[in-house]
């Protein structure tokens, strides 16, 4: 940034930065009331250093910088894990940790849980580990030799990546000889483990751990990419994950990956989680020397706070600490809920933040014609990821922030994931910043904002080319027609080459139409056409959802479909037209869960001549509609509301939704007190956390399958 400034601009910027940094330093060190995170302070300080490096004559006595202070594989083979590879629920505050600990204490030490009286309110010790930003793997040794290395996958089934794990020198190809293991265990004073192993040394030993890339190796890898004129990698985790999934192990070896082992699934006489780590080390695995046993939550808080401040000194990236109840017996008694063990939790650091500049604000349009402002940022690295955009949601959010184009802003990643503008640093304004105003016209038509609504919209979405593209993306997506392989890039190419003008044209395409397009070989053209033709038979509810009717989402599409079925069996688009022709606006308003505004949108859609022509066009193309039965033999889920979150292993999300509806239930996209069940698959995220806070019943996929069969 410094090189882009003239000397006068640099002088002005440096003066502003010095004042702001000194203010923040005073708040932090004197008042003990910091108003920004360490990451933001460091980011501003680094910018000042860059300016002073470019213009040494601008260094002033009051500057904060002057303070004294094998063979390639054809494909991967699937591997079923001996027991599920779990992940952890997240905690972000002391309150979250105290709630977690209180729940565990009730389960472990109330008189009811013990059967008879017991040490109510007893304390437990914990084992803390640095939470690496890497890739979880399983390592299975048979007779002391590495037999299978696998990724976590969905928790139950992963991929065999043994050849790639063998290239990582910190993963032993063979465990240490028994005599050496016993000597190591003796030094660790694990005499009970020695006695256990002398009686029975397990033939199969399974360890689990994390594969990661050190920061220096990541930087060296990017320098090599730069020399070759290739794109730079975004962050170490992506490199580690991508490296492990390379079919050619030579590529993996070139990346110089590292690893730590942290779980021993085999019973080797361990009584605590700490002992698992000591045994793993004795066997010859590399373990993290920064992990430690602590007594009580206060020690956990100190450990977490210490590493949040000192993580930059580590040779690898971390985003928190993992806290485990140390006792193996207690862990077993606490058990597992959903995807995670009750006895372990990931205590995450605060969202990483940095400062950057809003270079512009653009407007994007969705398939319903809603306009969304997006901040274009001067690219900035936050938590190992380069951030160049942040959504601003709507005009009200821009006003709340007081944001102008050209402003210096603090950008954070909520939960280290989602980019968000946290704050505008108005003190750094130069006077050249510009107010943002929503365009009065978009797509050649008037932009409107209705009373009581936050969103701006185009007046006639159906006449906007960009909206048409978004609708085509939606039409072909997995949620509706499920045209596998027909994504936005292919649809853009078809539109740009005038091969289609609306969604119906997709069904008229031939292989020869695609071959002239760039990157389309004969086989890929065949696959795309086959996928489109296979999608011609579609569920009624999904068909209605695909139409993009204003104010009609997935659940409303189901309500509309049910109303059609009551009138007649629907087999094709013409049947829908025949039924809709006889339904008045009043009739639509009488349908349960459809309000006046939505009813008006539905009525207008089915009485619009362009929409009628589109449906007739689909009918001539022999689109078949499958009408779901209104009632199943059993309505065991009648009026029950479900939310699906995370990845499902047995059913697809669409199959799960269809089954819920067949049994009389409803599906919601958000968690509230009105929801009866949340079905949690792998990596469920925020909906899972909200369900826990609201006390909504959470089902594993296995429990859900029992419920619907």
C-alpha positions in Angstrom: 0.0 0.0 0.0 2.9 2.4 0.9 4.4 2.3 -2.6 1.1 3.4 -4.1 1.0 6.6 -2.0 2.6 9.9 -3.0 4.8 11.4 -0.3 2.0 13.9 0.7 -0.6 11.1 0.9 1.9 8.9 2.9 2.5 11.8 5.3 -1.2 12.4 5.9 -1.8 8.6 6.3 1.1 8.2 8.7 -0.1 11.1 10.9 -3.6 9.6 11.1 -2.2 6.1 11.9 0.1 7.4 14.6 -2.8 9.1 16.3 -5.1 6.1 16.1 -2.4 3.6 17.3 -1.4 5.8 20.2 -5.1 6.0 21.2 -5.6 2.3 21.0 -2.4 1.7 23.0 -3.6 4.0 25.8 -6.9 2.3 25.9 -5.2 -1.1 26.2 -2.3 -0.4 28.5 -3.5 2.4 30.7 -7.3 2.2 30.8 -7.4 -1.6 30.4 -10.4 -1.1 28.1 -9.2 -2.2 24.6 -11.6 -1.1 21.8 -10.0 -3.3 19.1 -8.4 -6.7 18.9 -4.6 -7.3 18.9 -4.9 -8.4 15.3 -6.4 -5.1 14.3 -3.7 -3.2 16.2 -1.0 -5.3 14.6 -2.5 -4.8 11.1 -2.5 -1.0 11.5 1.0 -1.0 13.0 2.3 -3.0 10.1 0.8 -0.6 7.6 2.6 2.3 9.4 5.9 0.3 9.3 5.5 -0.1 5.6 5.0 3.7 5.1 8.0 4.5 7.2 10.1 1.9 5.4 9.1 3.5 2.1 9.6 7.1 3.4 12.1 7.0 6.3 12.0 10.7 6.6 8.4 10.4 7.9 9.5 8.5 11.0 8.5 10.7 14.0 9.4 10.5 17.7 5.8 9.7 18.6 5.5 6.8 16.2 4.5 3.5 17.9 7.0 1.7 15.8 9.8 3.5 17.6 8.9 2.2 21.1 11.6 0.3 22.9 10.0 -2.8 24.0 4.7 -44.5 -4.8 3.1 -44.8 -8.1 0.1 -42.6 -9.0 -3.3 -44.0 -8.2 -6.3 -44.1 -10.6 -8.7 -43.4 -7.8 -9.1 -43.5 -4.0 -10.6 -46.6 -2.3 -13.3 -46.0 0.4 -12.5 -47.1 3.9 -15.0 -47.8 6.7 -13.7 -46.7 10.1 -13.7 -49.1 13.0 -15.5 -46.5 15.0 -16.8 -43.1 14.0 -14.3 -40.3 13.7 -15.9 -37.5 15.6 -15.5 -33.7 15.5 -16.0 -31.2 18.2 -18.7 -28.7 19.1 -17.5 -25.2 19.4 -17.4 -22.8 22.3 -16.5 -19.1 21.9 -16.8 -17.6 25.4 -16.3 -18.4 29.1 -20.1 -18.7 29.4 -20.1 -21.4 26.7 -17.4 -23.3 28.5 -19.1 -22.9 31.9 -22.4 -24.2 30.4 -20.6 -27.2 28.8 -18.9 -28.0 32.1 -22.1 -27.7 34.1 -23.9 -30.1 31.8 -21.2 -32.6 32.1 -21.1 -32.3 35.9 -24.8 -33.0 36.1 -24.5 -36.1 33.9 -21.5 -37.4 35.9 -22.1 -36.5 39.5 -25.8 -36.0 40.3 -27.2 -38.7 42.5 -29.6 -39.8 39.8 -26.7 -40.4 37.4 -24.8 -42.3 40.0 -27.8 -44.4 41.0 -27.1 -43.8 44.7 -25.5 -40.9 46.5 -22.3 -39.5 45.2 -19.9 -36.6 45.2 -22.4 -34.0 43.9 -20.5 -31.0 42.4 -17.2 -32.9 42.2 -14.5 -31.5 40.0 -12.6 -33.0 37.1 -9.3 -32.3 35.5 -8.9 -31.5 31.8 -6.4 -32.1 29.0 -5.9 -29.2 26.6 -4.5 -29.4 23.1 -3.8 -26.8 20.5 -6.5 -27.0 17.8 -4.5 -27.3 14.5 -6.0 -26.1 11.3 -5.3 -29.2 9.3 -6.8 -32.5 8.1 -7.8 -35.3 10.5 -6.5 -38.8 9.6 -6.6 -42.3 10.9 -3.5 -44.5 11.0 -3.9 -48.3 11.5 -0.9 -50.4 12.4 -0.9 -54.2 12.1 1.9 -56.0 13.9 3.5 -52.7 14.3 3.6 -51.7 10.6 1.5 -49.0 9.0 -1.3 -50.9 7.2 -4.0 -48.3 6.3 -4.1 -44.5 6.5 -7.4 -42.8 5.8 -9.1 -39.5 5.8 -12.1 -38.7 8.1 -14.6 -38.4 5.3 -18.1 -38.2 6.7 -16.9 -39.8 10.0 -17.9 -43.3 9.1 -16.4 -43.7 5.7 -13.1 -42.1 4.5 -10.6 -42.6 1.7 -7.5 -44.8 1.7 -4.6 -42.3 1.5 -1.9 -44.7 2.8 0.6 -44.0 0.1 0.4 -40.2 0.7 0.7 -40.5 4.5 3.8 -42.6 4.0 5.5 -39.6 2.5 5.1 -37.6 5.8 8.3 -38.3 7.8 6.6 -37.7 11.2 4.2 -40.5 10.6 6.1 -43.7 11.5 6.0 -46.5 8.9 6.6 -48.9 11.8 6.1 -48.4 15.5 9.1 -48.6 17.9 10.2 -52.1 19.1 8.4 -53.3 22.2 11.5 -53.1 24.3 11.9 -49.4 23.5 8.2 -48.7 24.0 8.4 -50.3 27.4 11.4 -48.2 28.3 9.6 -45.0 27.2 6.5 -46.0 29.2 8.8 -46.6 32.2 10.2 -43.1 31.9 6.7 -41.8 31.7 5.8 -43.7 34.9 3.0 -45.6 33.2 3.6 -48.9 35.0 0.0 -50.0 34.8 0.2 -49.7 31.0 3.3 -51.8 30.9 1.6 -54.5 33.0 -1.4 -54.4 30.7 0.7 -54.7 27.5 2.9 -57.5 28.9 -0.3 -59.5 29.3 -1.7 -58.6 25.9 0.0 -56.6 23.2 -2.6 -55.7 20.6 -2.1 -56.9 17.0 -4.0 -53.9 15.6 -3.2 -50.4 16.9 -5.1 -47.4 15.6 -4.0 -43.8 16.2 -5.6 -40.7 14.9 -4.2 -37.2 14.4 -3.8 -34.1 12.3 -1.8 -33.6 9.1 -0.8 -30.0 8.5 1.6 -27.7 6.8 4.1 -25.5 8.7 3.9 -21.8 8.0 7.5 -21.6 6.6 6.8 -24.5 4.3 3.6 -22.9 3.1 5.4 -19.6 2.4 8.2 -21.5 0.5 5.6 -23.4 -1.5 3.9 -20.1 -2.5 7.3 -18.6 -3.5 7.8 -21.6 -5.8 4.3 -21.1 -7.3 5.1 -17.4 -7.9 8.4 -18.3 -9.6 6.5 -20.7 -11.9 3.9 -18.0 -12.7 1.2 -20.1 -11.1 -1.7 -19.1 -8.8 -0.8 -18.8 -5.1 -2.4 -21.1 -2.5 -4.9 -19.5 -0.2 -4.0 -21.1 3.2 -2.0 -24.0 4.7 -5.1 -26.1 5.5 -6.2 -26.2 1.9 -2.7 -27.2 0.8 -2.6 -30.0 3.4 -6.1 -31.3 2.5 -5.3 -31.1 -1.2 -1.9 -32.7 -0.8 -3.4 -35.7 1.0 -5.9 -36.2 -1.8 -3.3 -36.2 -4.6 -3.4 -39.4 -6.6 0.4 -39.0 -7.2 2.3 -39.4 -3.9 5.3 -37.6 -5.3 3.2 -34.4 -5.2 2.4 -35.0 -1.6 6.1 -35.6 -0.7 7.0 -32.3 -2.4 4.7 -30.4 0.0 6.7 -31.4 3.2 3.7 -32.0 5.4 3.9 -32.5 9.2 1.6 -34.3 11.7 0.7 -34.7 15.3 -1.0 -37.8 16.8 -3.6 -37.1 19.5 -6.0 -40.0 19.8 -5.4 -43.7 20.6 -8.5 -45.7 19.8 -6.9 -49.0 20.9 -7.2 -50.1 24.5 -3.6 -50.2 25.7 -4.4 -49.7 29.4 -4.8 -45.9 29.3 -6.9 -44.4 32.0 -6.7 -40.7 31.0 -6.5 -38.7 27.8 -3.1 -37.5 28.9 -1.9 -41.1 29.0 -3.1 -41.6 25.4 -0.7 -38.9 24.4 2.2 -40.4 26.5 1.6 -43.8 25.0 1.4 -42.4 21.5 4.8 -40.7 22.1 6.2 -43.9 23.5 5.1 -45.8 20.4 7.1 -43.4 18.2 4.4 -40.8 17.1 5.1 -37.1 17.1 2.8 -35.4 19.7 2.4 -31.7 20.3 4.6 -30.7 23.3 2.3 -27.7 24.0 -0.6 -29.9 25.1 -1.0 -30.3 28.8 -3.2 -31.4 31.7 -4.9 -28.6 33.7 -6.9 -28.5 36.9 -10.3 -26.8 36.6 -11.8 -24.3 34.1 -9.8 -21.3 35.3 -6.7 -23.1 34.1 -8.4 -23.8 30.8 -9.2 -20.1 30.4 -5.6 -19.1 31.1 -4.4 -21.7 28.6 -6.7 -20.5 25.9 -5.9 -16.8 26.5 -2.2 -17.5 26.4 -2.3 -19.2 23.1 -4.6 -16.6 21.5 -1.9 -14.0 22.3 1.1 -16.2 21.4 -0.2 -18.3 18.4 1.8 -16.2 16.0 5.0 -17.6 17.6 4.0 -21.1 16.6 5.4 -22.6 13.4 1.8 -23.7 12.4 -1.7 -22.2 12.4 -4.2 -22.8 15.2 -7.7 -21.5 15.7 -8.3 -22.4 19.4 -7.7 -25.2 21.9 -9.4 -28.5 22.3 -10.5 -29.3 25.9 -11.1 -32.9 26.9 -12.4 -34.3 30.2 -9.2 -36.2 31.1 -10.7 -39.3 32.6 -11.3 -42.1 30.0 -14.0 -43.5 32.3 -15.8 -40.2 32.4 -15.5 -39.8 28.7 -17.3 -43.1 28.2 -20.0 -42.2 30.6 -20.6 -38.9 29.0 -20.9 -40.6 25.6 -21.6 -38.9 22.2 -24.3 -36.6 21.0 -24.7 -36.0 17.3 -21.3 -35.7 15.7 -19.4 -34.9 18.9 -18.3 -36.4 22.2 -19.9 -34.7 25.2 -16.5 -34.9 27.0 -14.6 -32.7 24.5 -15.1 -29.3 23.0 -13.2 -26.9 20.8 -12.7 -23.6 22.6 -12.2 -21.2 19.7 -10.3 -17.9 19.6 -12.0 -14.6 18.8 -12.7 -13.9 15.2 -9.5 -12.8 13.4 -9.6 -9.3 12.2 -7.6 -6.9 10.1 -7.9 -3.5 8.5 -8.3 -2.8 4.8 -10.0 -0.3 2.5 -13.4 -0.5 0.8 -12.4 0.2 -2.8 -15.9 0.1 -4.2 -19.5 -1.1 -3.5 -21.2 -3.0 -6.2 -24.8 -4.4 -6.5 -25.6 -8.0 -7.2 -29.1 -9.3 -8.2 -30.7 -12.6 -7.1 -33.2 -14.8 -8.9 -36.1 -12.9 -7.3 -34.8 -9.5 -8.3 -33.5 -8.5 -4.9 -30.4 -6.3 -5.0 -27.6 -6.9 -2.6 -24.7 -4.5 -2.0 -21.3 -6.0 -1.8 -18.1 -4.3 -0.6 -15.1 -4.7 -2.9 -12.1 -4.8 -0.5 -8.4 -4.2 -1.0 -7.4 -7.9 -0.6 -6.3 -8.7 2.9 -5.2 -11.9 4.6 -7.3 -12.9 7.6 -6.8 -16.2 9.3 -4.8 -17.6 6.3 -7.5 -16.7 3.8 -7.4 -13.8 1.3 -10.6 -11.7 1.7 -11.6 -9.4 -1.2 -15.4 -9.1 -0.7 -17.9 -8.8 2.1 -21.7 -8.7 1.8 -23.4 -5.6 3.2 -26.8 -7.2 3.2 -28.9 -4.0 2.5 -29.0 -0.2 2.6 -29.9 -0.3 6.4 -26.7 -2.2 7.1 -24.6 0.4 5.2 -26.3 3.2 7.2 -25.7 1.4 10.5 -22.0 1.1 9.8 -21.8 4.7 8.4 -19.8 3.2 5.5 -18.5 5.2 2.6 -16.5 4.1 -0.5 -12.8 4.6 0.3 -13.2 4.0 4.1 -10.7 2.1 6.1 -12.6 -0.7 7.8 -12.0 -3.5 10.2 -12.9 -6.8 8.6 -13.5 -9.9 10.7 -14.3 -13.6 10.0 -17.1 -14.7 12.3 -16.0 -18.0 13.7 -12.9 -17.6 11.5 -15.1 -18.3 8.5 -17.5 -15.6 7.2 -16.1 -12.2 6.1 -17.8 -9.3 7.7 -17.2 -5.5 8.1 -17.1 -5.0 11.8 -16.3 -1.3 12.1 -15.5 1.8 10.0 -12.4 3.7 11.1 -13.8 7.2 10.5 -10.7 8.8 12.1 -8.7 7.8 9.0 -10.9 9.6 6.5 -9.2 11.9 4.1 -12.3 13.7 2.9 -12.2 12.0 -0.5 -14.5 9.1 0.6 -17.8 8.9 -1.4 -21.3 8.1 -0.2 -22.9 5.0 -1.7 -26.4 5.4 -3.2 -28.5 2.5 -4.4 -29.0 2.7 -8.2 -32.3 4.1 -9.3 -32.2 1.8 -12.3 -30.9 -1.7 -12.8 -31.2 -3.9 -15.9 -32.8 -0.9 -17.6 -35.7 -0.7 -15.2 -36.7 1.2 -12.0 -35.4 0.0 -8.6 -38.0 0.0 -5.9 -38.0 -0.5 -2.1 -41.4 -1.2 -0.6 -42.5 0.2 2.7 -41.5 -2.1 5.6 -39.0 -4.0 3.5 -35.2 -3.8 3.9 -34.4 -5.0 0.3 -34.3 -3.0 -2.9 -35.7 -4.9 -6.0 -36.0 -4.4 -9.7 -39.5 -3.6 -10.8 -39.8 -6.4 -13.4 -37.4 -9.2 -12.5 -38.6 -11.3 -15.5 -37.2 -8.7 -17.9 -33.7 -8.6 -16.4 -31.0 -10.7 -18.1 -29.0 -11.1 -14.8 -32.1 -12.3 -13.0 -32.8 -14.7 -15.8 -29.3 -16.2 -15.3 -29.9 -16.6 -11.6 -33.2 -18.3 -12.3 -31.6 -20.7 -14.7 -28.9 -21.5 -12.1 -31.8 -22.3 -9.7 -33.8 -24.3 -12.3 -30.9 -26.6 -12.9 -29.7 -26.9 -9.3 -29.8 -30.0 -7.1 -32.7 -28.6 -5.1 -35.1 -28.7 -8.1 -34.4 -30.3 -11.5 -31.0 -31.7 -10.3 -29.2 -31.4 -13.7 -25.9 -32.9 -12.5 -23.0 -31.2 -14.1 -25.0 -28.2 -15.4 -23.6 -25.4 -13.2 -23.4 -21.6 -13.6 -20.4 -21.7 -15.9 -22.1 -24.0 -18.4 -25.3 -22.0 -18.3 -23.4 -18.8 -18.8 -21.7 -20.3 -21.9 -25.0 -21.5 -23.3 -26.5 -18.0 -22.8 -23.5 -16.2 -24.2 -23.5 -18.3 -27.3 -27.3 -17.8 -27.8 -28.0 -21.6 -27.4 -30.7 -21.0 -24.9 -32.9 -18.1 -23.9 -34.9 -19.7 -21.1 -34.9 -22.9 -19.0 -37.1 -24.8 -21.4 -34.4 -24.5 -24.1 -32.1 -26.7 -22.0 -34.3 -29.7 -23.0 -33.9 -29.0 -26.7 -30.1 -29.1 -26.7 -28.2 -31.7 -28.7 -24.6 -32.9 -28.3 -23.6 -31.1 -31.5 -24.7 -27.8 -30.0 -22.1 -28.1 -27.2 -19.1 -29.4 -29.2 -18.1 -26.0 -30.6 -18.0 -24.5 -27.1 -14.6 -24.1 -25.4 -13.6 -27.0 -23.2 -16.4 -29.3 -24.4 -15.2 -32.6 -25.6 -17.5 -35.3 -27.0 -17.7 -37.2 -23.8 -18.5 -34.1 -21.6 -21.2 -33.0 -24.2 -22.8 -36.5 -23.9 -22.8 -36.3 -20.1 -24.4 -32.9 -20.0 -27.2 -33.8 -22.5 -27.8 -37.1 -20.7 -28.1 -35.3 -17.3 -30.6 -32.8 -18.7 -32.7 -35.6 -20.3 -32.7 -37.7 -17.1 -34.1 -34.7 -15.2 -37.3 -34.5 -17.4 -39.3 -36.4 -14.8 -39.6 -34.2 -11.7 -41.4 -34.1 -8.4 -44.4 -31.7 -8.5 -43.2 -29.6 -5.5 -39.8 -29.2 -7.0 -41.3 -28.3 -10.4 -43.2 -25.4 -8.8 -40.2 -24.3 -6.8 -38.2 -24.3 -10.1 -40.6 -21.7 -11.6 -39.2 -18.9 -9.5 -42.6 -17.5 -8.5 -42.1 -14.2 -6.5 -42.3 -14.8 -2.7 -42.5 -18.6 -3.2 -39.9 -20.7 -1.4 -39.6 -24.4 -1.1 -42.3 -24.9 1.6 -44.8 -22.6 -0.1 -44.2 -24.5 -3.3 -45.4 -27.6 -1.4 -48.5 -25.8 -0.2 -49.3 -24.9 -3.9 -48.6 -28.4 -5.1 -51.0 -29.9 -2.5 -53.7 -27.6 -3.6 -53.2 -28.7 -7.2 -53.3 -32.4 -6.3 -56.7 -31.9 -4.5 -58.2 -30.7 -7.8 -56.6 -33.3 -10.1 -53.7 -35.7 -10.6 -50.9 -33.6 -12.1 -48.8 -35.4 -14.8 -47.5 -32.6 -16.9 -47.3 -28.8 -17.1 -50.5 -28.5 -19.0 -52.4 -30.1 -16.1 -51.0 -27.3 -13.9 -52.3 -24.6 -16.3 -55.7 -26.3 -16.5 -56.0 -26.2 -12.7 -54.5 -22.8 -12.1 -56.9 -21.3 -14.7 -59.9 -22.1 -12.4 -58.3 -20.8 -9.2 -59.2 -17.3 -8.2 -57.2 -14.9 -6.1 -59.6 -15.5 -3.2 -59.1 -19.2 -3.5 -55.3 -18.8 -3.2 -55.8 -16.6 -0.1 -57.9 -19.3 1.6 -55.0 -21.8 1.5 -53.4 -22.4 4.9 -50.0 -20.7 5.3 -50.4 -18.6 2.2 -51.0 -14.9 3.0 -52.4 -12.1 0.8 -49.1 -11.0 -0.6 -47.9 -14.5 -1.6 -51.4 -15.3 -3.0 -51.2 -12.3 -5.2 -47.8 -13.4 -6.5 -49.1 -16.9 -7.3 -52.2 -15.6 -9.0 -50.2 -13.1 -11.1 -47.7 -15.7 -12.2 -50.3 -18.2 -13.5 -52.2 -15.4 -15.3 -49.2 -13.9 -17.0 -49.1 -14.7 -20.8 -45.3 -15.1 -20.8 -45.4 -17.6 -18.0 -48.3 -19.5 -19.6 -46.3 -19.7 -22.8 -43.3 -21.0 -20.9 -45.3 -23.8 -19.2 -46.8 -24.8 -22.6 -43.3 -24.9 -24.0 -42.2 -27.3 -21.2 -45.3 -29.4 -21.9 -44.4 -29.8 -25.6 -40.9 -30.9 -24.5 -42.5 -33.9 -22.7 -41.7 -32.8 -19.1 -43.2 -35.4 -16.8 -44.5 -34.4 -13.3 -44.6 -36.9 -10.5 -47.5 -36.1 -8.1 -46.7 -37.1 -4.5 -49.5 -38.7 -2.6 -51.2 -36.3 -0.2 -51.2 -38.9 2.6 -49.0 -41.8 3.3 -50.3 -45.0 5.0 -49.0 -43.6 8.2 -48.9 -39.9 9.3 -46.5 -40.6 12.1 -44.8 -37.2 11.6 -48.0 -35.2 11.2 -47.4 -31.4 11.9 -43.9 -32.1 13.2 -41.3 -29.5 12.0 -37.8 -30.6 11.1 -34.6 -28.8 10.3 -31.8 -30.5 8.5 -28.2 -29.4 9.1 -24.8 -30.9 8.1 -24.0 -33.7 5.7 -26.1 -36.9 5.7 -24.3 -40.2 4.9 -27.2 -42.5 4.0 -29.8 -40.2 2.5 -29.4 -37.1 0.4 -30.9 -34.0 1.9 -33.7 -34.0 -0.7 -34.5 -37.7 0.0 -34.8 -36.8 3.7 -37.1 -33.9 3.0 -39.3 -36.0 0.8 -39.7 -38.7 3.4 -40.6 -36.2 6.1 -43.3 -34.7 3.9 -44.6 -38.2 2.9 -45.1 -38.9 6.6 -47.0 -35.6 7.2 -44.1 -33.5 8.6 -42.8 -30.2 7.5 -39.3 -28.9 6.8 -38.0 -25.5 8.0 -34.8 -23.8 7.0 -34.3 -22.1 10.3 -34.2 -23.2 14.0 -36.8 -21.7 16.4 -38.7 -22.8 19.5 -41.5 -24.0 17.1 -39.2 -26.7 15.6 -39.6 -30.2 16.9 -36.5 -31.9 15.7 -33.1 -30.9 14.3 -31.4 -33.7 12.3 -27.7 -33.3 12.6 -25.3 -34.8 10.0 -21.6 -34.2 9.8 -20.3 -30.7 10.5 -23.8 -29.3 11.3 -22.7 -25.7 12.2 -24.7 -22.8 13.7 -28.2 -24.5 13.4 -26.9 -27.3 15.7 -25.6 -24.8 18.2 -28.9 -22.8 18.2 -30.9 -26.0 18.7 -28.9 -26.8 21.8 -29.4 -23.3 23.2 -33.2 -23.4 22.6 -33.5 -27.0 23.9 -34.8 -28.4 20.5 -34.4 -32.2 20.3 -31.4 -33.1 18.2 -31.4 -36.4 16.2 -28.4 -38.2 14.7 -28.9 -39.6 11.2 -29.3 -43.1 12.7 -32.0 -41.9 15.1 -33.7 -40.1 12.2 -33.7 -43.2 10.0 -35.4 -45.2 12.8 -38.0 -42.5 13.1 -39.0 -42.5 9.4 -39.0 -46.3 8.8 
